[in-house]
Amino acid sequence: MREFVEYIAKSIVDNPDDVTVEEVIGSRTTVYELRVAQSDLGKVIGKAGVTAKSIRVLLSAAAARQGKRAVLEILE
């Protein structure tokens, strides 16, 4: 899953080398913390948060296929 989020983020941004994804495993849910370059933050979030929402939907669907729950947090 971490690789999935990283792949999507690297496909969107101008500086793919600055993309990092950390996985925080909880009791029920896994949280993926996405960090990108400050200049790419707007591209990952998108207009009115549409791109971020789309990434979250894809992540949730992929996690559900494996019987898990996943949440994406975009950090500055």
C-alpha positions in Angstrom: 0.0 0.0 0.0 2.8 2.4 0.8 4.3 1.9 -2.6 0.8 2.5 -4.2 0.5 5.9 -2.5 4.1 6.8 -3.4 3.6 5.8 -7.0 0.4 8.0 -7.3 2.1 11.0 -5.6 5.3 10.7 -7.7 3.1 10.7 -10.9 1.5 14.0 -10.0 4.3 16.1 -8.6 7.2 18.0 -10.3 9.8 16.8 -7.8 9.3 13.1 -7.4 12.5 12.7 -5.4 11.0 14.7 -2.5 8.0 12.4 -2.1 8.1 10.3 1.1 5.3 8.1 2.6 5.5 6.8 6.1 3.2 4.1 7.4 1.8 4.2 10.9 0.1 1.0 11.8 -2.7 1.2 14.4 -4.9 -1.4 15.9 -7.6 -1.1 13.3 -6.4 1.4 10.7 -3.2 2.1 8.9 -2.3 5.8 8.5 -0.2 6.8 5.5 1.6 10.1 6.0 2.5 11.7 2.6 5.1 14.5 2.4 5.9 16.4 -0.7 7.9 19.5 -1.6 6.3 22.7 -0.6 5.9 23.7 -4.2 4.1 20.5 -5.1 1.6 20.6 -2.2 -1.0 22.3 -4.3 -0.8 19.7 -7.0 -1.3 16.9 -4.5 -4.3 18.6 -2.8 -5.8 19.9 -6.0 -8.5 22.5 -6.6 -10.9 22.3 -3.6 -9.2 19.1 -2.5 -10.4 17.0 -5.4 -7.1 15.4 -6.1 -6.5 14.5 -2.4 -10.0 13.1 -2.2 -9.4 10.9 -5.3 -6.2 9.6 -3.8 -8.0 8.8 -0.6 -10.8 6.9 -2.4 -8.3 4.8 -4.3 -6.4 4.0 -1.1 -9.6 3.1 0.7 -10.7 0.8 -2.2 -7.3 -0.9 -2.4 -7.2 -1.4 1.4 -10.8 -2.8 1.4 -9.8 -5.4 -1.1 -7.3 -6.7 1.4 -9.8 -6.4 4.3 -8.0 -3.5 5.9 -8.7 0.2 6.6 -6.4 2.9 5.4 -6.3 6.7 5.9 -4.1 9.2 4.0 -2.7 12.3 5.7 -1.0 15.0 3.6 1.6 16.7 5.7 3.5 19.9 5.0 
